[in-house]
Amino acid sequence: MKQFLAFVRKEFYHVLRDRRTLLILFGMPIAQILIFGFALTNEVKDSEILVVDYAKDNASRALLTKIGSSRYFRIRQAALSHREILSTFQKGKIKAVVVFPANFNEDLLHHNKAQIQVITDASDVNTANLVANYLSSIILDYQNGIDATLEMPYRIIPEVRMLYNPQLKGAHGFVPGVMALVLLLVSVMMTAISIVREKETGTMEILLVSPFKPVLVIFAKAFPYLVLSLVNVTAILLLSVFVLDLPVKGSVPLLFAESTLFIVTCLALGIFISIKTASQQIAMLISLMGMLLPTMMFSGFLFPIENMPVPLQVISNVVPSKWFYIIVKSIMIKGLGLTALWKETLILLGMTVFLLLVSLKSFKIRLQ
Amino acid sequence: MRTLRFLLRKEFRQIFRDKAIVAMIFFMPMVQLVLMPLAADYEVRNIDLSVVDHDKSPYSQKLISKIVASGYFRLTGYNASFKEAFGLIESDKADLILEIPHDFERNLIREDHEKLFVAVNAINGTKASLGGSYLGSIIGDFNADIRMQLVTPPRFSKFPVIDVVASNWFNPVLNYKVFIVPGILAILVTMVGGFLSALNIVREKEIGTIEQINVTPIKKHIFILGKLIPFWVLANIVFTIGLLVARFVYGIVPVGSLLTLYAFISVYLLAVLGFGLLVSTFCDTQQQAMFIMFFFMMLFILLGGLFTSIDSMPDWAKLITYANPVRYMIEVMRMVILKGSSFVDVLPHVGIVSLMAAILNGWAILNYKKTN
């Protein structure tokens, strides 16, 4: 035990000595949480739309003012032909074109029926969808307000309540997601690289011939990174609560316990990678090229997992971030306890044990 | 020129000697390009709905079957109380609760209006707002059906109706793959180029071979060029394979000209590689270089406009995106591949990216010191 502590101390010095890396390790996650917490939202606002108004009557102007005053749109007006609309889209910028036909007001007043054409740039499906949706709801709103004296009979009035996130802020979904992503990648990279580096530079041999158990060498190497990551978790949580206004509705100790478990899982994954690879370069390419995009996609914070084809849903189960994302979201935002999260916790625990066992096994083989 | 040729031969040999790396460069991006777009589907369907029907009248039954028949919603719970349904929301088994009050049918007919309660799990904003609005429009339709039954048509026509004729250009059926594949390809090519170049110089520093180069009379810009060209070639190959995958797996054929696309990508890669090399000249260890690249890569990807719209970001974040090469790449991919934009249309993008390439590579040359 004394030996182990001495080793851990040595590794700590190693890590702390390298000021630059340390700065990167702490600065990075914090900057990322802040930037993404504020910048990412699933809404669309300030989208530039182009209005082609052939009517130029009271109704079209009134509706335009209504569209313009919503925070979703910025209106540009022009009289364009079909061809010109195409080339406007091709230049970029414009997300949708709204066309008012001539006689808009007249049709509305005399025939009680008028048309509006909405063309979206669906090369960006997300934005096209949202823009079309916002536009039609504004138009519907306008339509219902045209004649206040007319009250529809038999009205069903839906009262909608947004649970957990009444202002529909992006941060509620993205911060736990970025947390699950950043912690995973940082932890995996740190261990994967530091162990393989000893192999590459040849110092591993020295450690292995020492009377110290090789397994403990690995644990001692991983330990400082666990502490570092927990400091990161603390910083991220403080920022989320005090800067990004996210709640922590559930128990803070539970959140830390789960974070510790998740970090250990990631460190185990890093150890596994470092044992299986021969050079830092490969270890890094695997942990970055191979894992960045898949963890982003399969954590569930960018794309709903239940929409994916079944084989991919199955694959998503082996991504530790997926489970941690559910855990963080549930504890912070929903305020749930361990009784609701035992399944996710057990899965992470199982992954950790599995990774460590497999790593230790192949590690021993290498020694013989 | 002769020196450059020798340098290039050395670099290529070095890359191709390591079979594992070569496999990684070509194989991993392609597997991801085939798989990832299948995972990136934001189309909101399969919304899990839990219904609390206190009324159990013919009307409430009809409303529920209309909602289920719409295809957007999956009825995952039919609960006796709101509390019970809320439990389903907590465990993510439901996204939406529809609560139909007692005497819904009776009140609607007698009092001329009646409320319905909808509760939405709003942690995921898109799903919440789209799910809510789908449900709203189905309820609206149902409402209109009932009116048709109860009210004589002449009275009904008093209400002005605005008919929205919607069309989606460039991707009429709103196919998600068509939208996401070019974006993912852009990201993958950036990663291959960025990571490889960032690791390169610093690796020579770490294993000490850079000393040997430093003592030779090679000019700094020749050295940087020697590092740049091999990765530029590799990344172009990866990009080309990616286009083929897009075409034969996903059926995406560029509408615009390939020449325009390659004109852009060749400048773009110079910028990305320049960035990687610059990072490489700044760092002492591969570890540092990787962490820095990881940081920027995440910024580039998440602020690139593929997953969330740039328009809706706060102003300071929009400013950051102007310095984000991936943003231009994703825009150009969409413009040329899906919309058929011409070279003139993407010229501003080419201009900005060339400027980036010049600055980043110039800086890398200046920052690379032959003496320690």
Contacts between the chains, C-beta under 8 A, distances in Angstrom:
chain1	res1	chain2	res2	distance
A	18	B	285	7.9
A	20	B	283	8.0
A	20	B	284	7.2
A	20	B	288	6.0
A	21	B	285	7.2
A	21	B	287	6.2
A	21	B	288	5.5
A	21	B	291	7.0
A	24	B	288	6.3
A	24	B	291	4.7
A	24	B	292	6.3
A	24	B	295	7.3
A	25	B	291	6.9
A	28	B	291	6.5
A	28	B	294	7.5
A	28	B	295	4.7
A	31	B	295	7.4
A	32	B	295	7.1
A	32	B	298	6.2
A	32	B	299	7.5
A	35	B	299	6.8
A	35	B	303	7.5
A	35	B	317	6.9
A	35	B	320	7.5
A	36	B	302	5.8
A	38	B	314	5.9
A	38	B	317	6.7
A	39	B	302	7.9
A	39	B	303	6.3
A	39	B	313	4.7
A	39	B	314	6.4
A	39	B	317	3.7
A	39	B	320	7.8
A	40	B	302	6.5
A	40	B	307	7.8
A	40	B	308	5.0
A	40	B	313	7.7
A	41	B	125	6.7
A	41	B	308	6.3
A	41	B	312	5.4
A	41	B	313	7.6
A	42	B	124	7.3
A	42	B	125	4.2
A	42	B	126	4.0
A	42	B	129	8.0
A	42	B	308	6.2
A	43	B	125	6.3
A	43	B	129	7.7
A	43	B	312	5.3
A	44	B	309	5.4
A	44	B	311	6.4
A	44	B	312	5.2
A	45	B	311	6.7
A	45	B	312	4.6
A	46	B	311	5.1
A	46	B	312	6.8
A	47	B	309	7.5
A	47	B	311	5.0
A	47	B	312	7.8
A	48	B	311	7.4
A	86	B	169	7.7
A	89	B	169	6.4
A	89	B	170	7.3
A	89	B	339	6.0
A	90	B	335	6.5
A	90	B	339	5.0
A	90	B	340	6.6
A	90	B	341	4.2
A	90	B	342	7.2
A	90	B	345	5.1
A	91	B	341	7.2
A	91	B	345	5.2
A	92	B	331	6.2
A	92	B	335	6.2
A	92	B	341	7.7
A	92	B	345	7.3
A	95	B	311	7.4
A	108	B	160	5.1
A	108	B	162	7.0
A	109	B	160	7.6
A	112	B	157	5.8
A	112	B	158	7.1
A	112	B	159	6.7
A	112	B	160	4.8
A	112	B	161	6.4
A	113	B	160	7.3
A	113	B	161	5.2
A	113	B	162	8.0
A	113	B	163	6.5
A	114	B	160	7.4
A	114	B	161	7.8
A	114	B	162	5.5
A	114	B	163	7.0
A	115	B	162	7.5
A	115	B	163	4.8
A	115	B	164	7.9
A	115	B	165	5.8
A	116	B	162	6.0
A	116	B	163	7.2
A	116	B	164	5.4
A	116	B	165	7.0
A	117	B	164	8.0
A	117	B	165	4.8
A	117	B	166	7.9
A	117	B	167	7.4
A	118	B	164	5.7
A	118	B	165	7.0
A	118	B	166	4.8
A	118	B	167	7.5
A	119	B	166	7.7
A	119	B	167	5.3
A	119	B	168	7.6
A	119	B	169	5.8
A	120	B	166	7.2
A	120	B	167	7.6
A	120	B	168	5.1
A	120	B	169	7.0
A	121	B	169	6.2
A	121	B	170	6.4
A	121	B	339	7.5
A	122	B	168	3.7
A	122	B	169	6.1
A	122	B	170	5.5
A	122	B	171	3.8
A	122	B	172	7.0
A	122	B	174	5.6
A	122	B	179	7.5
A	123	B	170	4.4
A	123	B	171	5.8
A	123	B	178	7.9
A	123	B	179	6.4
A	123	B	334	4.6
A	123	B	335	7.7
A	123	B	338	3.9
A	123	B	339	5.5
A	124	B	179	6.3
A	124	B	309	7.4
A	124	B	334	6.7
A	125	B	42	7.4
A	125	B	43	7.7
A	125	B	171	6.5
A	125	B	174	5.2
A	125	B	175	7.6
A	125	B	176	5.7
A	125	B	178	7.9
A	125	B	179	4.3
A	126	B	42	5.9
A	126	B	126	7.9
A	126	B	179	7.6
A	126	B	308	7.8
A	126	B	309	6.6
A	127	B	309	5.0
A	127	B	311	7.5
A	128	B	168	5.8
A	128	B	171	7.8
A	128	B	174	6.9
A	129	B	130	7.4
A	129	B	174	6.8
A	130	B	126	7.6
A	130	B	130	7.8
A	130	B	309	7.9
A	132	B	166	5.7
A	132	B	168	7.7
A	133	B	129	7.8
A	133	B	130	6.7
A	133	B	133	5.8
A	135	B	164	7.4
A	136	B	164	5.2
A	136	B	166	7.6
A	137	B	133	6.5
A	139	B	162	5.5
A	139	B	164	5.8
A	140	B	162	7.7
A	142	B	162	7.2
A	143	B	160	6.3
A	143	B	161	6.6
A	143	B	162	4.6
A	146	B	160	5.2
A	147	B	159	7.9
A	147	B	160	7.0
A	150	B	158	6.0
A	150	B	159	6.2
A	152	B	147	7.2
A	152	B	159	6.9
A	153	B	112	5.6
A	153	B	147	6.5
A	153	B	150	7.3
A	153	B	151	5.9
A	154	B	108	5.9
A	154	B	109	7.1
A	154	B	112	6.0
A	154	B	113	7.1
A	154	B	143	7.0
A	154	B	146	5.7
A	154	B	147	5.4
A	154	B	150	5.9
A	154	B	151	7.4
A	155	B	112	7.0
A	155	B	113	4.1
A	155	B	114	7.8
A	155	B	143	6.9
A	156	B	108	6.6
A	156	B	113	7.4
A	156	B	114	6.1
A	156	B	115	7.8
A	156	B	116	5.9
A	156	B	139	5.8
A	156	B	142	7.1
A	156	B	143	4.6
A	156	B	146	7.8
A	157	B	113	6.2
A	157	B	114	7.2
A	157	B	115	5.0
A	157	B	116	7.0
A	158	B	115	7.5
A	158	B	116	4.8
A	158	B	117	7.7
A	158	B	118	5.3
A	158	B	135	7.3
A	158	B	136	5.8
A	158	B	139	5.3
A	159	B	115	5.5
A	159	B	116	6.9
A	159	B	117	5.3
A	159	B	118	6.8
A	160	B	118	4.6
A	160	B	119	7.8
A	160	B	120	6.5
A	160	B	132	5.4
A	160	B	136	7.4
A	161	B	117	7.2
A	161	B	118	7.0
A	161	B	119	4.8
A	161	B	120	7.1
A	162	B	120	5.4
A	162	B	122	3.8
A	162	B	128	6.1
A	162	B	132	7.8
A	163	B	89	6.5
A	163	B	119	5.5
A	163	B	120	6.3
A	163	B	121	5.5
A	163	B	122	5.8
A	164	B	121	6.5
A	164	B	122	5.7
A	164	B	123	5.3
A	165	B	122	4.0
A	165	B	123	5.5
A	165	B	125	7.2
A	165	B	128	7.5
A	166	B	122	6.8
A	168	B	122	5.7
A	168	B	125	4.5
A	168	B	128	6.4
A	168	B	129	6.4
A	169	B	125	7.4
A	170	B	125	6.1
A	170	B	308	7.4
A	172	B	122	7.6
A	172	B	123	5.1
A	172	B	125	7.7
A	173	B	123	5.2
A	173	B	124	5.0
A	173	B	125	6.7
A	181	B	298	7.8
A	182	B	298	7.7
A	185	B	294	6.3
A	186	B	291	7.7
A	186	B	294	7.8
A	189	B	287	7.8
A	189	B	290	6.3
A	189	B	291	6.9
A	189	B	294	6.9
A	190	B	287	8.0
A	193	B	286	7.2
A	193	B	287	4.9
A	193	B	290	7.0
A	194	B	287	7.5
A	197	B	287	7.3
A	278	B	20	7.6
A	279	B	18	7.8
A	280	B	203	7.9
A	280	B	286	5.0
A	280	B	287	7.4
A	281	B	18	7.7
A	281	B	21	6.5
A	281	B	199	5.7
A	281	B	203	6.6
A	281	B	286	7.0
A	282	B	18	8.0
A	282	B	20	5.3
A	282	B	21	6.6
A	282	B	24	7.0
A	284	B	195	7.4
A	284	B	199	6.8
A	284	B	286	6.7
A	284	B	290	4.8
A	285	B	21	7.0
A	285	B	24	5.0
A	285	B	28	7.7
A	285	B	195	6.5
A	286	B	24	7.5
A	288	B	191	7.5
A	288	B	195	6.0
A	288	B	290	6.5
A	288	B	293	7.4
A	288	B	294	6.0
A	288	B	297	7.5
A	289	B	24	6.6
A	289	B	28	5.6
A	289	B	29	7.6
A	289	B	191	5.6
A	289	B	192	7.2
A	289	B	195	6.0
A	290	B	24	7.7
A	290	B	28	5.8
A	292	B	191	7.1
A	292	B	294	7.5
A	292	B	297	6.7
A	292	B	298	7.4
A	292	B	301	7.7
A	293	B	32	5.7
A	293	B	36	6.0
A	293	B	184	7.5
A	293	B	187	6.8
A	293	B	188	7.5
A	293	B	191	7.7
A	293	B	301	8.0
A	294	B	32	7.1
A	294	B	36	7.3
A	296	B	301	7.3
A	297	B	36	5.6
A	297	B	39	4.6
A	297	B	40	6.2
A	298	B	39	6.5
A	302	B	40	7.5
A	302	B	307	5.3
A	303	B	39	6.1
A	303	B	40	5.3
A	303	B	41	6.1
A	303	B	42	5.9
A	304	B	41	7.8
A	304	B	42	7.5
A	304	B	124	7.2
A	304	B	127	6.5
A	306	B	46	5.7
A	306	B	48	7.9
A	307	B	41	4.5
A	307	B	42	7.5
A	307	B	43	6.8
A	307	B	45	7.2
A	307	B	46	6.3
A	308	B	38	6.6
A	308	B	39	5.0
A	308	B	41	6.6
A	309	B	38	5.5
A	312	B	35	7.0
A	312	B	38	5.7
A	312	B	39	5.0
A	316	B	39	7.7
A	326	B	92	7.3
A	329	B	123	6.3
A	330	B	90	7.7
A	333	B	123	5.8
A	334	B	90	5.8
A	334	B	123	7.9
A	336	B	90	6.2
A	340	B	90	6.6
A	340	B	91	6.6
